[in-house]
Amino acid sequence: MLEKTLKSIEPFTSKAEKKSRFCMRCGELATKLVKYSTEGAILVEKYCDNCAKEIEDGSAN
């Protein structure tokens, strides 16, 4: 498993980002892009406001 480090949490900014709009964690509509740094790459995942807040607060697994 790759180790990933939280890089940023940002709101959607373009129509293209909004096309696939489901939270990676709970399945609700996603509104935030969560970016992680990993071994030579940036991972971008989509989350709803609640799940993104939990990730930002460090309470998500």
C-alpha positions in Angstrom: 0.0 0.0 0.0 1.3 3.4 -0.9 1.8 5.9 1.9 0.0 9.1 1.1 0.2 12.5 2.8 -2.5 15.1 2.7 -1.5 18.0 0.4 -4.7 20.1 0.1 -8.5 20.2 0.3 -10.1 22.5 -2.3 -13.7 23.1 -3.6 -14.5 22.1 -7.2 -13.6 24.9 -9.7 -14.6 23.6 -13.1 -17.4 21.8 -14.8 -15.2 18.8 -15.7 -14.5 18.2 -12.0 -18.2 18.1 -11.2 -19.0 15.3 -13.8 -18.0 12.5 -11.4 -19.5 13.8 -8.2 -19.7 11.1 -5.6 -17.8 11.0 -2.3 -15.1 8.3 -2.3 -16.0 7.5 1.3 -19.8 7.7 1.8 -21.3 8.0 -1.7 -23.0 11.3 -1.1 -22.5 14.2 -3.7 -18.9 15.3 -3.6 -18.0 19.0 -3.4 -14.3 18.9 -2.5 -11.1 17.7 -4.2 -8.7 16.2 -1.7 -5.1 16.0 -3.0 -2.5 13.7 -1.5 1.3 13.5 -2.2 2.6 10.0 -2.7 5.7 8.4 -4.2 6.3 10.6 -7.2 2.6 11.4 -7.8 -0.3 13.5 -6.7 -3.6 11.5 -6.0 -6.9 13.5 -6.4 -10.0 12.1 -4.7 -13.5 13.6 -4.4 -15.3 13.9 -1.1 -18.5 15.5 0.4 -18.1 18.4 2.8 -18.5 16.2 5.9 -16.0 13.5 4.9 -13.5 16.2 3.7 -13.8 17.9 7.1 -13.1 14.6 8.9 -10.0 14.2 6.7 -8.9 17.7 7.4 -9.4 17.3 11.2 -7.5 14.0 11.1 -10.4 12.0 12.4 -10.8 9.9 9.2 -9.1 6.5 8.8 
